[in-house]
Amino acid sequence: MRSVDEHRNEAPDQVSCLVVTVSDTRTEETDSSGRLIKELLQQNGYRVARYVIVKDDYDGIRQLLREAASDRSIEAVLLTGGTGIAPRDTTYEAVRSLLNKEMPGFGEIFRYLSFTEDIGAAAILSRAIAGTISNKAVFSMPGSQGAVKLAMERIIIPELRHVMREIYKK
């Protein structure tokens, strides 16, 4: 059996990402969370292939994810926003409806870290989710800068290449 370090060593050097902010109100100028995702990806050797802001609309999010699934220039999709429990929050449902395989550990670890390091019991309100759609890794995280920083630095940045290695494994 191979160790996690060996798997990471076999992982691709480059991962091309689509960054998606789900918001009815943010613009490119006011989207601090999307900007943070892009900065952290680039600082850690990942490629930002595209960045978009979409309305918190179930059908619109699903359409964007279907397009990304067929886009050969995209390997991973990172979404921020729309993961709460407000009636308008539909990102979780849209993402989950298209997943081929779910990675429940992402949401579990994210909520655990949020609980212990950041927001306490309010972590139960997060519906962060990850998995695969076709051969793309998909991570959906809350819209706050703190949540993005936590998810990116503690989970996604350290493991995305490893995730891609597993997706591409024959």
N, C-alpha and C positions, 0 to 999 in steps of 0.2 A: 504494500500500500504506500502510495506517495504522500509526502508531507505537504502541508499547505504552502510552505516555502517553495517546494519544487513546482507546484502548480503555478504559483505566482511567477516563477522564473520562466515558465512556458507561455505565459500570457502575452498577448500582443503589446507592442511598445506604444502603439497609437490607437486611440478610440475616437471616432468621429461622433459628435453629440449634437442633438437638437435640444435647445433650451426653450421651454414653453412656460410663459406666465399666464395663468388663468385668472382673469380679473375683469370686472365690468367697469372699473374706474382708473386703473393704472395706465400710464403712457410710458413710452420708452424713457422719457425724462424722469418720471417718478417711480419707475420700477427698480427699487433698490435691491430687491431679492433676486430678480432675474440678472441684474448686473453682477451681484455677488456670485451667483452660480457661474457665470461666464468667466469672471476673474479667477475664481478658484480652479476651474477646469484648466484654464490657460497656464496658470502658475504651476500646475502639477503635470504639465505635458500632454494634456488632452486637447483635442481640436474641437472648436465650436464651429460646426458646419452651418448652423442656422439658428436664428433666435426669432421667436414670434410671441405676440401677446394675443390671446383669444378670449372672447367673452366666456363667462361661466355658463355654458350652454351644453347640455348633454350631447346632443346630436353634433354640434360643432366640434367638440373635443374628440368624439369618436371618429369623425371624418378626418381630422388632423392626424390621429393615431393610425388610421388605416392608410393614409397617404405616406406617413413616415415608415410604416411597415413595408411598403413597396419601393421605397427610395433607397437605392444602393449606396448613396453617399452618407446615409445615417446608420449608425450602429447602436446608439443608445439615445433614449429620450428621457429628459429630466424635466418634470413638471413641478411648478410651485403654485400653490393657491387652490382654493375650492375644496379643501379636504375636511372642512369642519362639518358641523351638524345643522347649520342653518338651512332653511328650505331652499335657498338659492345654490348651495354647495352641491355640485354634481360631478366633480372630478373623480371622486372615488368610484361612483357607480359606472361612469364612462370607462375608466381604466379597467376596472374589474370585469366588466362585460366582455372585454376583448382579450384578456390574458389567456394564453395557452397554458402557462405554468405560473403559479403564484410563488413568491418568495416571502412567506409569512414572517420569517425572521427579521426582515427589514422593518416592518411596522412594529413588531414586538420590541426589538432593540431600540428603535427610535423612541417609542413611548417610555421604555425603561430609563433611557438616558435623560429624556425630558423630565421624567418624574424625579430622578435622583439628583440631577445637576442643574435643573433650570426652573421648571414651573410647578412642581409638586403634582397634586392630584388632578389638576386641570389637564394633565397629559391624556386622560381618558377621552377627551374631546377630539383628539387627533385621529384621523383615519388615513395616515400615511400607508402607502401600499407600493409593492414592487413585484415585478415578475417579467415574463417574456411575452412578446407579441411577435409571432413568426420567429425570426432570428435576431430580434432587437431586445435589448435590456430596457426596461421601463421602470423609472423611479418617480413616485409622486409624493411630494412633501408639502407641508403647510406653507403658507405665504409669508410668514414673518421672517425677518432677517435672522433672528435668533434661531429659528427652526431650520432655516436653510444652512446656516453656519454649522450647526450641530450635525445635521444629516450629511452634509458634504464632507466635513473634516473628519468625523468619527466613523462614518460608514461607507459612503459612496466613493470618495477619492481613494481610500485604502483598498477597496475591493472591486472596483469597476473592471479593471483589466482581468482580474481573476474570474469575474462573472462572464466576461466575454470569452475567455479561454474555455469555460465550461459550455457555453452556447455553441462555440465553433468546434468542439471536440467531436470527432467522428466515432 
